[in-house]
Amino acid sequence: MCPEPLRRVTDRDVQYFERVLGTAYVRHDAVTLAKYSRDETEDLAFTPDIVLLPGSAEEVAAVLRYCHTHRIPVTPRAAGTGLSGGALPVYGGVVLSVERMHRILEIDTTNQIAVVEPGVITADLQRAVEAHGLFYPPDPASRDMCMIGGNVAENAGGPRAVKYGVTKDYVLGLEVVLPTGERIRTGGKLYKNVAGYNLTQLFVGSEGTLGVFTEIILRLIPRPQVEVTLLVPFMHWEDATATITDLFRARILPAALEFVDAEALAIARTHAPADVPLPEGEALLLIHLDGPDTRTVEREMVHVGDICERHRATDVQVADTPARRTALWQVRRKLGEWVKHTSVYKEEDAVVPRDRLADLIHTVRTLADQYGFRAACYGHAGDGNVHINILKMGLDDTTWHHRLPEAIRALFAAVVRMGGTITGEHGVGWVQREYLPIALDETTLALHAGIKRLFDPHGIMNPGKVLPERYMPVAFQGER
């Protein structure tokens, strides 16, 4: 059963928002609307009616209370660096940006906790806590631009997830404004808390569909004292995946373990700085080790090198200076951006148990041959999460638009059979929602829909995201 139809923003609504926020923070000029019509998802754009920039939880609550009453769709937005269309205003209405809420409210060194607003840039928080000898490990590729609020909404990961976990492992508490305009607090500066359901973790990864975060409490840990990165090329990708399996059999837990295939390596060579030469080969591993002292890290590094050589690595290069490590990781972090410059593309974000990584790569290559596309694969091999960038290149439009979804369904079905799922860190958002039934059964999807209706009875909050249309229909006055 559909709620009452959502509607467009009117001049009367604009007047209300200007009274609440001030005219400087209510924007509907063409340049602003164009900017906020996109995130980093492929080539999609949906123009909002208006962009609102609240500066406090009270202002967020006033906006949501009004939109709930008047059935105006609201798309929460942090930095807009997402890759699943989560920040796209597919039904127009309001884009509610948290970019003005960018204060680090507290770094509690005794309890090893940070309290931040949602608009804090991830890398800024990391630098701030490291100045106190502490560490906030989650490190998505866009960490120099993305915001903590978006990281929590998407349960962002990154290379260090293999050893340190993802965003959910560091969120201890939240202040959230619900779609009705009510404000609640979950969790707190506590490492233990079993008083009631774990609403904190329900909100983490909810992709802006259940509320807007206005304060976030994060766990910190001591900063590792010694770090080193190994650059390990292979002539055959199967040797690289076999190396990964044996590293874990040897009880080695890298801080990060990244896989880059031949297609992605070719793209990287085209764009990488001249002072960062990338070796030839069909695959490359970036292995990052850290620890409490030099002796521990060096001992582990020798063990890792022996395993790589047993699997016919052509070299084991050591980046043991901060400058060299930074240069190598910049190449890895920029791969997604370089892919965009190479071709129209679709990025899938599959994850499998790490011992099935070779099966995943083989499946991608088989489908690429069958459907005639090229794919650049890279990602977090240590936790089985691979970014599969399907490149259009010379592919004809009919195949791209009509046959490619069939290939993606076949890929996801294979991934689920391997014990994996359709997204490891980018989220479902807009672009993956129709594939969600491949990963979740009917009972589970119905529970998701019931949770959404409980938190958002009028369906205003980020409509059209996560759940397929048949589970969460959206009635709308006007054209999308």
N, C-alpha and C positions, 0 to 999 in steps of 0.2 A: 504494500500500500504506500503510495507516494504522499509525502507531506505537501502542504500548499506550495504552489510554484514559487521558485526564486525569481527575483526581478532585477532589472537594471537600476543603477543609481540615478536619482533625479536631482534637479536643482535644489529642491528642499532638503534633500539628504546632504548635499554639499554644504549648505548653510549650517546645518547641525554640526558636521565634522569641523568646520572652520571655527565654530564657537568653542568646541571642546579642545582642539589641538592648536588653534591659531592658523592663520592663512598660509604662513610660510611652510607648514607641514601638511598641507592638503594640496596635492598637485594633480592637475589633469591636462597639462600642456602636452602637445604631440610628442615632443622629444622625450619627456619623462615616461609617457605611456608606452612608447616604443621600447625604451630601455627595460622596463619592467614586464614587457610582454614575453621575454625570453629567459631561459636559464641556459645551462651548458648542454642541454639535450639536443643532439643532432641538429635538425634544421626546422624547429617548430616555433611558432609564435601565436599567442592569443592576447589580444589587446584588452587590458582592464578598463573599467570606466574611470577609476580614480586610484591614486596611490596615497596612502596615509602613512605618516611617520611619527608614531607616538613616542613619547620620551619617558613614560613611566607605566607601572602596572595599572595605576588608576585610569590613565588614558586608554590603555588597551581594553580594560574592562568596560569603559563607557562606549567605546566603538563596538565591541562585540554585543553588548546588551542591546544597543540600537539595531544592529544588523540582525540579531536574533528576532527581535520584535517585528522588524519590517521586512524580513525574508530576503536579505541582501547577501549574496555569496561573498565569502572572505577567503582569500588565499594568503596564508602566512608566508613570509619570506625572510630569510637571513641574507646570505651573500649571493644567492642564486648560482652557486657552483655545482648544483646537483645534476645528475646524469640520467634521471628517470622521469623527468617532467614534473617533479613534485611541487615546484614553485610556479608552474604555468597556470595563469588564471583562465581556465578553459571555459568558464561561464561568465567571463567579464567580472563585473562587480568591483570589490575592493581588493587591492593588494595591500596587505598590512606588513610593512617592513619594520624589523626590529633594529635597524642599523644605528639608530641614535642611542640605543640602550647598550652602551659599550664599556661600562665600567667594570674593572676588577675590584670587587667590593672588599675582599679580604683574602690574604694568604696567611693561614694559620699554621705556623711552622711546628707548633707543639702537637697538634692533632693531625698534621699533614693533610690539610684540607684547603681548597680554594672555593670561594663564593663569587660567582660572576653573573653579570647580565648576559642575555643571549646574543648580543651583538659583538662580543669580544672576539677578535681574530684569534684563531687557534694558535698560530705561531707566536703571537704577542703574549698569550698566556704561558706558553712553554718557556719563552725567554724570561718572563717575570719570575716563574717558580724556580727556574734553574739558577737564578741569581741568589736564591736561598739554599742551594744544594739539593733541590727537590726536582721531581720529574713527573711530567704529565705525558704518558707514552703515546696515546692515539695520534696518528700522524697521516691523515689522508693526503693524497698527492697535492691537493689544493690548499694545504695548511697555511700558506702565506696570504690566502684570500678568504678562505671559508671561515664561518663563524661557529662558535660553540653551540648556539641554539640550533643551527642547521645540522651540526654533527649529532646532537642528541635526537633530533627529529628523525634522522636517517640511520641512527646507530652506526655512525661512520667507523671504518676500520683503518686499513693502511698496512704498510710493510711490517710494522712491529707487532701486529696482532698475534703472530705465531708464538711469541714469548710472553707478551704483556696483555693480550686481550684487546677488545674493542671498546667503544665508548661506553656501552652498558656496564662494563666492569668497573667504571670509575664514577658513575652517577649515584650519589647517595641520597639526594633529595632535590625537590623541585618546588618552585612556586608556579602555578599554572592558572591562567584565566580560561575558564570553560567557555564553550560557544554561547552559553546563556549569559555570560558576563560575570558569573560567580568566580571568586578567587579561592583556590585551595592550596594547601601545602602538603607535600608528601615527603616521607623520610625526614632526614635532617643530618646534622653533623655526627652521625652515628654509624659505627661499623656493624652493629647488630640491631635489628628492628623487625620483630615479627608480630607487631600489633596490627592485625587486620591483613587484608589482601595487599599484595605488593603493587600498589598503584604506580609507584615510581617507575618500575620496569615495564608496566603496561604503556606508559607514555613514551618511554624510550623506544624509538623506531616506529612510532605511530604516524610519522610522515605528515604532521600538521593537520591531521583529521580529527583529533580529539580535543585540542586546546592550543593555547599559545604560552610558551615558557617565558616567564619574566625574571626568574632567578634560578640559578643552577648551582648545586653544591657538589663538588668534585673531590674524589679521593686522589691524593698524591702519594708518590713513593720516593725513596732516596734515589738520587741520580747515580747511574753507573760511573765508575771512575776511569775505566779504560775501554776504548772502542777501537775496532779495526774492521775494515771491509775487504773481502776477497772478491776479485773479478776472475771468473772461471769459465772459459769458452770450451765448447765441445763441437766436434765435427758432426756428431749425430745426436739428435734431440733425445732419442731413447736412452743414451748414456747419461744425459743430464737428469732425466726423471728417475733413472735407477740410482743415481747418486743421492738424490733427495731422500729416497726410501732408506738407503743405507745409513745416511746421516742420523736419521731418527732411530733406526735399529741400534746404532752405536750410543744411544742415549745422549746425543748432542742436541741442545736446544738453542738454535741461533736466535739472535734478537730480530733478525729479518732474513728471509730467504726468498729471493725474487727470481722468476724464470722469464726469459725473453726469447721468443722463437726467431727463425731466420727472417720472416717477413717484417717483424717489428725491428729487428736489428738493421735491416736494409734501410728502413725509414730513419732510424736513429743516426746511421752513418751520414745520411744526407744533411741532417740538421745539426748534429752535435758540433761543438766548438773544435777547432783544429787541435787544441792542446789536450783533447780527451779522445785519443785514438781507440777505436773499438775493434777488437780482433775479429778475424774471419771465423766462420763456423755456422752451424745450423741451430745452435742454441747457446745461451749465456746464462750463467747463474751469478747473482750478486748475493754474497753471504756476509751478513753483518754479525759480528760477535762482540759481546760486551761482558764486563765483569768487574769484580771489586779490586783487582790488582793485575799488574802486568804479567806475573808468572802464570796466573790462572788462564788468562786470555791467550798467552803464547802457547801454552800446553794444548789448549783446545784448537788453536789455529793449526798446529802441526798435525793433530789428529784429523782435522777436516781436510787438510791438504793431501794426506795419505789416501783418504777415501776417494777424493776427486781423481787422483792419479790412477788409482785402481780401476776407475771407470773411464779411463782414456781421455781425461781432460787434456787439452793441448797446452795449457798453461795454468798457473795459479799466481795471479798478480796480487800483491799486497798493497792496499792503500792505508797507510798507518799514520798519515798526517791529516789534520782537519781539512786542509785545503783540498787534498786529493779526494778524500771521502765526500766532501761537499760536491765536488765536480762530478763524481760518478753518480751520486744520488740525484743531482739536478737532471742528468740525462734520463734517468728512470722516471722522475716526476714529470718531465716534459713530454714523455712519449705520447700521452693522450692528446696533447695540444698539437704535436707534430702529425699525428694521424689525421686530425681535422684538416691540416693543410695539404694532405696527400690526396684525399678523395672524399666524396660523399660517403658516409659510413653509417653503420648501425652497431652500437656497442652492447654486447650481452655480457652479463656479469655472473656467470655460473660458478657454483662451488660444489666440490665433491670431496669425499674423504681423501686425504692426501695420498693414500696408497693407490687411488684410482686416477691420479693425474695423467698417467700415460694413456689410459683408456679415454679420458676426455680429449686429449690432444689428437689421438687417433680418430675419434669420432668427428671432430671438427674437420680434419683433413679429408675424411671420407665424404662428408656432406659437401665440402668445398668442391671436390671432384664431381660429385653427382649433380650439383646445382650450378656449377660454373663460376663460383665466386672465389675471391681471395680473402684470406683472413690473417690479421696480425694478432698473435696471441702473446700476452704477457701478464704478469701479475704475481700474486702472493702465493707462490708454490708451497711455502711452509704451512699454510692453512688450507690448501686446496682451492683457493679462489683465483680464477683466471678471467681476465678481461679479454673477450673474444670480439675483436673489431672486424666486422664484415665490411669489406671495401667494395664500393660500386665499380670503380675504375671504368672498364669498357663494357660493363654489363648493361644489357638493354633494359628500358624502362618497364616493359611487361614482366620480365623475370624479376626485376628489383621489387616492383610493387605487388605482384600477384603470386609469384612462386617463392619468394624469400620467406614470407610468413610460414609457409609450409616447412621450409628447412629449419626455421627457428623452433617450430613446434617439435619437429623430429629431434633436434638437439636437446630441448628441455626434457622430452620424454626419456631420452637416453640418460640424461643427467640424473633424473629422479630414480631410474632403475639402478643407477650406481650408488644410490643412497644419498644423493645430493639434492640441491634445489636451485631455483631459477635466478636467485640473486643473493650474493653474499654480503654486499655492503652498499650498493647504489640504491636499493629500495625498489618497490613496485611502481609507485607513482602513477603516472598517466600512461606511459608507453608499455608497461609490462602487465597491466591489470587483467587483460583478457587471457593471459597465459597462466594466471594464478591457479585456476582449477587443475592444471597439470600437477601442481605441487601439493594442493590441499584438497581434502575430501569435502563432500557436501555438508556434513555435520560441522566440520571446522569452519567452513565458509559462513554457514548460518550463524555460528557463534560470533564470528567477526562482525557480521551485519547487526546482530543484536547489541553488541558492545557499542558500535557506532551510533545506533539509534538512541541508546541510553544517554550517552554523553552529548549528542547533537540531535535533539528531536526534530528540529526543522531542517536539518541537512545543509546548514549554511557553510560549514567549516571544510574548506578545501574540497568542494564537491567534485566528483568524477575521478577521485584518486583511490588507489589500492584495490578496492573491490570492483569486480566486473559489474557492468550496468544492470544485469538481471538480478543481482543480489542487493544493489543499492541504487535504484532508479532515481534520476534527478528530473523533476518537473521544472521547466524554465520558461519564463515569458520572454520571448524574443529568440533570435538566432544566436548560436554559439559562434 
